[in-house]
Amino acid sequence: MALLAESVRILAGKGYRPSNVDVVVVCERPKIAPVADDIRKRLADVLDVPLDAVSLKGKSNEGMGWIGSGEGLAVHAVALVNRVRV
């Protein structure tokens, strides 16, 4: 979360702020659904956005590749960033 917080700080210094974010966590385990609300709350806090501006989904790699064998996970995130009007 430190890297995300630093990114938000840099954006703010340039006159931008996140508006919303869509996150997909790809892993076989642990299952994301039981902790999704906690992750969303933490992301919303760090991004300084409302909770409903954070979408989080967990996906499986269906046993394929290094993710499927449990050697790691991947996270895909897309954020809408808006210029702050002064």
N, CA, C and O atoms as a printed pandas DataFrame, in Angstrom:
     atom_number atom_name residue_name chain_id  residue_number  x_coord  y_coord  z_coord
0              1         N          MET        A               1    0.816   -1.192    0.000
1              2        CA          MET        A               1    0.000    0.000    0.000
2              3         C          MET        A               1    0.865    1.264    0.000
3              4         O          MET        A               1    0.403    2.338   -0.385
4              5         N          ALA        A               2    2.103    1.131    0.427
5              6        CA          ALA        A               2    2.984    2.297    0.456
6              7         C          ALA        A               2    3.229    2.843   -0.953
7              8         O          ALA        A               2    3.251    4.057   -1.157
8              9         N          LEU        A               3    3.412    1.950   -1.915
9             10        CA          LEU        A               3    3.628    2.387   -3.299
10            11         C          LEU        A               3    2.385    3.082   -3.842
11            12         O          LEU        A               3    2.492    4.097   -4.530
12            13         N          LEU        A               4    1.218    2.547   -3.540
13            14        CA          LEU        A               4   -0.032    3.174   -3.977
14            15         C          LEU        A               4   -0.196    4.549   -3.339
15            16         O          LEU        A               4   -0.564    5.506   -4.021
16            17         N          ALA        A               5    0.070    4.657   -2.052
17            18        CA          ALA        A               5   -0.038    5.947   -1.355
18            19         C          ALA        A               5    0.922    6.970   -1.952
19            20         O          ALA        A               5    0.570    8.137   -2.118
20            21         N          GLU        A               6    2.129    6.529   -2.272
21            22        CA          GLU        A               6    3.110    7.442   -2.885
22            23         C          GLU        A               6    2.636    7.871   -4.268
23            24         O          GLU        A               6    2.818    9.029   -4.646
24            25         N          SER        A               7    2.039    6.970   -5.022
25            26        CA          SER        A               7    1.511    7.315   -6.347
26            27         C          SER        A               7    0.403    8.354   -6.238
27            28         O          SER        A               7    0.349    9.292   -7.033
28            29         N          VAL        A               8   -0.475    8.193   -5.263
29            30        CA          VAL        A               8   -1.550    9.159   -5.044
30            31         C          VAL        A               8   -0.954   10.518   -4.665
31            32         O          VAL        A               8   -1.438   11.558   -5.111
32            33         N          ARG        A               9    0.087   10.502   -3.850
33            34        CA          ARG        A               9    0.736   11.755   -3.449
34            35         C          ARG        A               9    1.348   12.461   -4.655
35            36         O          ARG        A               9    1.216   13.677   -4.791
36            37         N          ILE        A              10    2.013   11.712   -5.529
37            38        CA          ILE        A              10    2.626   12.290   -6.724
38            39         C          ILE        A              10    1.553   12.864   -7.643
39            40         O          ILE        A              10    1.703   13.969   -8.164
40            41         N          LEU        A              11    0.475   12.116   -7.839
41            42        CA          LEU        A              11   -0.630   12.618   -8.654
42            43         C          LEU        A              11   -1.174   13.928   -8.104
43            44         O          LEU        A              11   -1.401   14.879   -8.852
44            45         N          ALA        A              12   -1.380   13.973   -6.794
45            46        CA          ALA        A              12   -1.903   15.186   -6.158
46            47         C          ALA        A              12   -0.968   16.362   -6.385
47            48         O          ALA        A              12   -1.420   17.488   -6.596
48            49         N          GLY        A              13    0.317   16.107   -6.342
49            50        CA          GLY        A              13    1.295   17.163   -6.580
50            51         C          GLY        A              13    1.240   17.713   -7.992
51            52         O          GLY        A              13    1.672   18.839   -8.240
52            53         N          LYS        A              14    0.716   16.932   -8.914
53            54        CA          LYS        A              14    0.577   17.354  -10.312
54            55         C          LYS        A              14   -0.827   17.872  -10.612
55            56         O          LYS        A              14   -1.128   18.243  -11.746
56            57         N          GLY        A              15   -1.685   17.897   -9.586
57            58        CA          GLY        A              15   -3.034   18.414   -9.773
58            59         C          GLY        A              15   -4.065   17.380  -10.201
59            60         O          GLY        A              15   -5.087   17.731  -10.791
60            61         N          TYR        A              16   -3.805   16.104   -9.910
61            62        CA          TYR        A              16   -4.729   15.040  -10.272
62            63         C          TYR        A              16   -5.116   14.229   -9.051
63            64         O          TYR        A              16   -4.425   14.243   -8.032
64            65         N          ARG        A              17   -6.229   13.525   -9.169
65            66        CA          ARG        A              17   -6.641   12.617   -8.104
66            67         C          ARG        A              17   -7.427   11.471   -8.702
67            68         O          ARG        A              17   -8.099   11.643   -9.719
68            69         N          PRO        A              18   -7.349   10.294   -8.079
69            70        CA          PRO        A              18   -8.127    9.161   -8.574
70            71         C          PRO        A              18   -9.616    9.416   -8.383
71            72         O          PRO        A              18  -10.041   10.014   -7.395
72            73         N          SER        A              19  -10.395    8.949   -9.350
73            74        CA          SER        A              19  -11.843    9.061   -9.257
74            75         C          SER        A              19  -12.459    7.707   -8.900
75            76         O          SER        A              19  -13.332    7.617   -8.037
76            77         N          ASN        A              20  -11.987    6.656   -9.580
77            78        CA          ASN        A              20  -12.422    5.303   -9.248
78            79         C          ASN        A              20  -11.373    4.319   -9.730
79            80         O          ASN        A              20  -10.473    4.667  -10.495
80            81         N          VAL        A              21  -11.507    3.082   -9.267
81            82        CA          VAL        A              21  -10.531    2.047   -9.624
82            83         C          VAL        A              21  -11.252    0.700   -9.758
83            84         O          VAL        A              21  -12.178    0.388   -9.009
84            85         N          ASP        A              22  -10.795   -0.078  -10.732
85            86        CA          ASP        A              22  -11.295   -1.431  -10.942
86            87         C          ASP        A              22  -10.106   -2.372  -10.806
87            88         O          ASP        A              22   -9.118   -2.232  -11.527
88            89         N          VAL        A              23  -10.194   -3.318   -9.896
89            90        CA          VAL        A              23   -9.080   -4.212   -9.594
90            91         C          VAL        A              23   -9.520   -5.666   -9.782
91            92         O          VAL        A              23  -10.594   -6.066   -9.331
92            93         N          VAL        A              24   -8.670   -6.449  -10.458
93            94        CA          VAL        A              24   -8.901   -7.880  -10.617
94            95         C          VAL        A              24   -7.680   -8.599  -10.049
95            96         O          VAL        A              24   -6.554   -8.359  -10.483
96            97         N          VAL        A              25   -7.907   -9.474   -9.083
97            98        CA          VAL        A              25   -6.843  -10.285   -8.496
98            99         C          VAL        A              25   -6.979  -11.692   -9.083
99           100         O          VAL        A              25   -8.025  -12.328   -8.953
100          101         N          VAL        A              26   -5.913  -12.170   -9.727
101          102        CA          VAL        A              26   -5.931  -13.489  -10.347
102          103         C          VAL        A              26   -5.056  -14.422   -9.509
103          104         O          VAL        A              26   -3.841  -14.245   -9.422
104          105         N          CYS        A              27   -5.700  -15.421   -8.894
105          106        CA          CYS        A              27   -4.964  -16.386   -8.082
106          107         C          CYS        A              27   -5.832  -17.609   -7.853
107          108         O          CYS        A              27   -7.055  -17.548   -7.975
108          109         N          GLU        A              28   -5.196  -18.707   -7.524
109          110        CA          GLU        A              28   -5.938  -19.924   -7.197
110          111         C          GLU        A              28   -6.374  -19.901   -5.738
111          112         O          GLU        A              28   -7.484  -20.317   -5.403
112          113         N          ARG        A              29   -5.508  -19.423   -4.893
113          114        CA          ARG        A              29   -5.796  -19.266   -3.479
114          115         C          ARG        A              29   -4.880  -18.207   -2.914
115          116         O          ARG        A              29   -3.764  -18.068   -3.415
116          117         N          PRO        A              30   -5.257  -17.480   -1.948
117          118        CA          PRO        A              30   -6.512  -17.605   -1.214
118          119         C          PRO        A              30   -7.693  -17.076   -2.034
119          120         O          PRO        A              30   -7.501  -16.329   -2.994
120          121         N          LYS        A              31   -8.875  -17.454   -1.662
121          122        CA          LYS        A              31  -10.073  -16.929   -2.301
122          123         C          LYS        A              31  -10.230  -15.467   -1.875
123          124         O          LYS        A              31  -10.040  -15.125   -0.708
124          125         N          ILE        A              32  -10.573  -14.627   -2.826
125          126        CA          ILE        A              32  -10.660  -13.185   -2.575
126          127         C          ILE        A              32  -12.001  -12.798   -1.954
127          128         O          ILE        A              32  -12.054  -11.886   -1.128
128          129         N          ALA        A              33  -13.073  -13.467   -2.334
129          130        CA          ALA        A              33  -14.416  -13.077   -1.888
130          131         C          ALA        A              33  -14.540  -12.876   -0.373
131          132         O          ALA        A              33  -15.152  -11.895    0.047
132          133         N          PRO        A              34  -13.987  -13.760    0.463
133          134        CA          PRO        A              34  -14.160  -13.569    1.909
134          135         C          PRO        A              34  -13.495  -12.297    2.457
135          136         O          PRO        A              34  -13.892  -11.801    3.512
136          137         N          VAL        A              35  -12.504  -11.776    1.761
137          138        CA          VAL        A              35  -11.808  -10.582    2.260
138          139         C          VAL        A              35  -11.977   -9.371    1.336
139          140         O          VAL        A              35  -11.344   -8.336    1.542
140          141         N          ALA        A              36  -12.825   -9.505    0.327
141          142        CA          ALA        A              36  -12.984   -8.437   -0.670
142          143         C          ALA        A              36  -13.403   -7.114   -0.048
143          144         O          ALA        A              36  -12.869   -6.067   -0.412
144          145         N          ASP        A              37  -14.344   -7.142    0.877
145          146        CA          ASP        A              37  -14.799   -5.889    1.494
146          147         C          ASP        A              37  -13.680   -5.193    2.260
147          148         O          ASP        A              37  -13.556   -3.969    2.209
148          149         N          ASP        A              38  -12.866   -5.974    2.970
149          150        CA          ASP        A              38  -11.738   -5.388    3.706
150          151         C          ASP        A              38  -10.724   -4.759    2.746
151          152         O          ASP        A              38  -10.206   -3.674    3.007
152          153         N          ILE        A              39  -10.446   -5.443    1.642
153          154        CA          ILE        A              39   -9.496   -4.914    0.657
154          155         C          ILE        A              39  -10.058   -3.637    0.033
155          156         O          ILE        A              39   -9.342   -2.646   -0.116
156          157         N          ARG        A              40  -11.334   -3.666   -0.328
157          158        CA          ARG        A              40  -11.959   -2.469   -0.925
158          159         C          ARG        A              40  -11.879   -1.274    0.027
159          160         O          ARG        A              40  -11.563   -0.162   -0.397
160          161         N          LYS        A              41  -12.162   -1.498    1.302
161          162        CA          LYS        A              41  -12.115   -0.409    2.295
162          163         C          LYS        A              41  -10.707    0.171    2.396
163          164         O          LYS        A              41  -10.530    1.388    2.442
164          165         N          ARG        A              42   -9.717   -0.702    2.431
165          166        CA          ARG        A              42   -8.323   -0.239    2.539
166          167         C          ARG        A              42   -7.923    0.550    1.299
167          168         O          ARG        A              42   -7.300    1.606    1.408
168          169         N          LEU        A              43   -8.279    0.037    0.111
169          170        CA          LEU        A              43   -7.967    0.762   -1.121
170          171         C          LEU        A              43   -8.670    2.111   -1.153
171          172         O          LEU        A              43   -8.065    3.113   -1.534
172          173         N          ALA        A              44   -9.937    2.151   -0.760
173          174        CA          ALA        A              44  -10.675    3.411   -0.740
174          175         C          ALA        A              44  -10.009    4.419    0.196
175          176         O          ALA        A              44   -9.924    5.606   -0.121
176          177         N          ASP        A              45   -9.539    3.944    1.345
177          178        CA          ASP        A              45   -8.853    4.835    2.294
178          179         C          ASP        A              45   -7.578    5.407    1.685
179          180         O          ASP        A              45   -7.343    6.614    1.746
180          181         N          VAL        A              46   -6.763    4.548    1.101
181          182        CA          VAL        A              46   -5.480    4.998    0.539
182          183         C          VAL        A              46   -5.697    5.921   -0.662
183          184         O          VAL        A              46   -4.981    6.907   -0.836
184          185         N          LEU        A              47   -6.694    5.586   -1.489
185          186        CA          LEU        A              47   -6.973    6.398   -2.677
186          187         C          LEU        A              47   -7.771    7.657   -2.354
187          188         O          LEU        A              47   -7.869    8.563   -3.182
188          189         N          ASP        A              48   -8.342    7.714   -1.149
189          190        CA          ASP        A              48   -9.193    8.817   -0.721
190          191         C          ASP        A              48  -10.384    8.983   -1.665
191          192         O          ASP        A              48  -10.681   10.077   -2.145
192          193         N          VAL        A              49  -11.052    7.853   -1.912
193          194        CA          VAL        A              49  -12.261    7.841   -2.734
194          195         C          VAL        A              49  -13.357    7.128   -1.946
195          196         O          VAL        A              49  -13.067    6.389   -1.005
196          197         N          PRO        A              50  -14.618    7.349   -2.329
197          198        CA          PRO        A              50  -15.708    6.622   -1.656
198          199         C          PRO        A              50  -15.598    5.115   -1.910
199          200         O          PRO        A              50  -15.046    4.688   -2.924
200          201         N          LEU        A              51  -16.120    4.331   -0.999
201          202        CA          LEU        A              51  -16.063    2.879   -1.113
202          203         C          LEU        A              51  -16.698    2.395   -2.418
203          204         O          LEU        A              51  -16.210    1.441   -3.024
204          205         N          ASP        A              52  -17.771    3.038   -2.851
205          206        CA          ASP        A              52  -18.426    2.580   -4.082
206          207         C          ASP        A              52  -17.642    2.938   -5.341
207          208         O          ASP        A              52  -18.057    2.585   -6.445
208          209         N          ALA        A              53  -16.522    3.629   -5.193
209          210        CA          ALA        A              53  -15.647    3.934   -6.330
210          211         C          ALA        A              53  -14.552    2.881   -6.514
211          212         O          ALA        A              53  -13.700    3.012   -7.392
212          213         N          VAL        A              54  -14.581    1.836   -5.679
213          214        CA          VAL        A              54  -13.587    0.768   -5.761
214          215         C          VAL        A              54  -14.293   -0.548   -6.101
215          216         O          VAL        A              54  -15.134   -1.034   -5.345
216          217         N          SER        A              55  -13.934   -1.103   -7.245
217          218        CA          SER        A              55  -14.452   -2.402   -7.665
218          219         C          SER        A              55  -13.331   -3.421   -7.529
219          220         O          SER        A              55  -12.201   -3.165   -7.944
220          221         N          LEU        A              56  -13.641   -4.570   -6.952
221          222        CA          LEU        A              56  -12.642   -5.612   -6.741
222          223         C          LEU        A              56  -13.246   -6.958   -7.091
223          224         O          LEU        A              56  -14.332   -7.307   -6.628
224          225         N          LYS        A              57  -12.527   -7.712   -7.916
225          226        CA          LYS        A              57  -12.974   -9.041   -8.306
226          227         C          LYS        A              57  -11.818  -10.023   -8.150
227          228         O          LYS        A              57  -10.657   -9.677   -8.367
228          229         N          GLY        A              58  -12.148  -11.223   -7.779
229          230        CA          GLY        A              58  -11.173  -12.295   -7.739
230          231         C          GLY        A              58  -11.439  -13.258   -8.882
231          232         O          GLY        A              58  -12.588  -13.619   -9.138
232          233         N          LYS        A              59  -10.396  -13.671   -9.562
233          234        CA          LYS        A              59  -10.512  -14.622  -10.670
234          235         C          LYS        A              59   -9.506  -15.740  -10.468
235          236         O          LYS        A              59   -8.472  -15.557   -9.824
236          237         N          SER        A              60   -9.822  -16.898  -11.027
237          238        CA          SER        A              60   -8.916  -18.038  -11.002
238          239         C          SER        A              60   -8.218  -18.126  -12.355
239          240         O          SER        A              60   -8.742  -17.649  -13.361
240          241         N          ASN        A              61   -7.060  -18.726  -12.375
241          242        CA          ASN        A              61   -6.356  -18.960  -13.636
242          243         C          ASN        A              61   -6.615  -20.383  -14.124
243          244         O          ASN        A              61   -5.932  -20.887  -15.015
244          245         N          GLU        A              62   -7.633  -21.025  -13.508
245          246        CA          GLU        A              62   -8.081  -22.359  -13.915
246          247         C          GLU        A              62   -6.949  -23.388  -13.946
247          248         O          GLU        A              62   -6.936  -24.280  -14.795
248          249         N          GLY        A              63   -6.005  -23.259  -13.021
249          250        CA          GLY        A              63   -4.924  -24.227  -12.924
250          251         C          GLY        A              63   -3.829  -24.072  -13.963
251          252         O          GLY        A              63   -2.925  -24.905  -14.034
252          253         N          MET        A              64   -3.892  -23.026  -14.768
253          254        CA          MET        A              64   -2.932  -22.834  -15.860
254          255         C          MET        A              64   -1.749  -21.968  -15.426
255          256         O          MET        A              64   -1.911  -21.003  -14.679
256          257         N          GLY        A              65   -0.553  -22.329  -15.911
257          258        CA          GLY        A              65    0.647  -21.515  -15.721
258          259         C          GLY        A              65    1.095  -21.411  -14.277
259          260         O          GLY        A              65    0.656  -22.160  -13.404
260          261         N          TRP        A              66    1.987  -20.453  -14.058
261          262        CA          TRP        A              66    2.565  -20.282  -12.731
262          263         C          TRP        A              66    1.547  -19.782  -11.716
263          264         O          TRP        A              66    1.665  -20.073  -10.526
264          265         N          ILE        A              67    0.550  -19.032  -12.172
265          266        CA          ILE        A              67   -0.507  -18.599  -11.253
266          267         C          ILE        A              67   -1.353  -19.806  -10.868
267          268         O          ILE        A              67   -1.662  -20.009   -9.694
268          269         N          GLY        A              68   -1.720  -20.595  -11.855
269          270        CA          GLY        A              68   -2.539  -21.777  -11.608
270          271         C          GLY        A              68   -1.883  -22.814  -10.729
271          272         O          GLY        A              68   -2.560  -23.552  -10.013
272          273         N          SER        A              69   -0.550  -22.874  -10.783
273          274        CA          SER        A              69    0.157  -23.847   -9.939
274          275         C          SER        A              69    0.400  -23.311   -8.528
275          276         O          SER        A              69    0.993  -23.993   -7.692
276          277         N          GLY        A              70   -0.060  -22.086   -8.270
277          278        CA          GLY        A              70    0.061  -21.518   -6.926
278          279         C          GLY        A              70    1.390  -20.857   -6.647
279          280         O          GLY        A              70    1.700  -20.561   -5.493
280          281         N          GLU        A              71    2.197  -20.614   -7.693
281          282        CA          GLU        A              71    3.509  -19.990   -7.501
282          283         C          GLU        A              71    3.432  -18.477   -7.317
283          284         O          GLU        A              71    4.413  -17.850   -6.917
284          285         N          GLY        A              72    2.296  -17.901   -7.601
285          286        CA          GLY        A              72    2.165  -16.455   -7.452
286          287         C          GLY        A              72    0.768  -16.012   -7.810
287          288         O          GLY        A              72   -0.142  -16.827   -7.966
288          289         N          LEU        A              73    0.614  -14.723   -7.935
289          290        CA          LEU        A              73   -0.667  -14.152   -8.324
290          291         C          LEU        A              73   -0.407  -12.937   -9.193
291          292         O          LEU        A              73    0.719  -12.448   -9.281
292          293         N          ALA        A              74   -1.459  -12.458   -9.832
293          294        CA          ALA        A              74   -1.368  -11.256  -10.657
294          295         C          ALA        A              74   -2.495  -10.323  -10.255
295          296         O          ALA        A              74   -3.564  -10.762   -9.829
296          297         N          VAL        A              75   -2.243   -9.044  -10.394
297          298        CA          VAL        A              75   -3.268   -8.040  -10.117
298          299         C          VAL        A              75   -3.310   -7.080  -11.293
299          300         O          VAL        A              75   -2.285   -6.549  -11.719
300          301         N          HIS        A              76   -4.516   -6.867  -11.811
301          302        CA          HIS        A              76   -4.730   -5.901  -12.886
302          303         C          HIS        A              76   -5.577   -4.773  -12.309
303          304         O          HIS        A              76   -6.634   -5.023  -11.730
304          305         N          ALA        A              77   -5.122   -3.547  -12.462
305          306        CA          ALA        A              77   -5.873   -2.419  -11.926
306          307         C          ALA        A              77   -5.937   -1.310  -12.963
307          308         O          ALA        A              77   -4.948   -0.986  -13.619
308          309         N          VAL        A              78   -7.124   -0.741  -13.091
309          310        CA          VAL        A              78   -7.333    0.404  -13.977
310          311         C          VAL        A              78   -7.979    1.498  -13.147
311          312         O          VAL        A              78   -8.964    1.264  -12.447
312          313         N          ALA        A              79   -7.416    2.690  -13.230
313          314        CA          ALA        A              79   -7.952    3.811  -12.458
314          315         C          ALA        A              79   -8.319    4.961  -13.380
315          316         O          ALA        A              79   -7.609    5.252  -14.343
316          317         N          LEU        A              80   -9.422    5.604  -13.080
317          318        CA          LEU        A              80   -9.787    6.851  -13.741
318          319         C          LEU        A              80   -9.204    7.973  -12.882
319          320         O          LEU        A              80   -9.468    8.060  -11.683
320          321         N          VAL        A              81   -8.417    8.817  -13.515
321          322        CA          VAL        A              81   -7.739    9.912  -12.806
322          323         C          VAL        A              81   -8.241   11.224  -13.409
323          324         O          VAL        A              81   -8.211   11.412  -14.625
324          325         N          ASN        A              82   -8.699   12.118  -12.552
325          326        CA          ASN        A              82   -9.212   13.420  -13.025
326          327         C          ASN        A              82   -8.361   14.561  -12.546
327          328         O          ASN        A              82   -7.738   14.498  -11.486
328          329         N          ARG        A              83   -8.343   15.607  -13.343
329          330        CA          ARG        A              83   -7.650   16.838  -12.944
330          331         C          ARG        A              83   -8.487   17.525  -11.877
331          332         O          ARG        A              83   -9.709   17.607  -12.000
332          333         N          VAL        A              84   -7.848   18.006  -10.855
333          334        CA          VAL        A              84   -8.529   18.712   -9.767
334          335         C          VAL        A              84   -8.769   20.147  -10.220
335          336         O          VAL        A              84   -7.843   20.857  -10.612
336          337         N          ARG        A              85  -10.015   20.550  -10.158
337          338        CA          ARG        A              85  -10.360   21.941  -10.534
338          339         C          ARG        A              85  -10.135   22.853   -9.343
339          340         O          ARG        A              85  -10.584   22.578   -8.230
340          341         N          VAL        A              86   -9.443   23.921   -9.595
341          342        CA          VAL        A              86   -9.115   24.852   -8.502
342          343         C          VAL        A              86  -10.080   26.007   -8.492
343          344         O          VAL        A              86   -9.971   26.896   -7.648
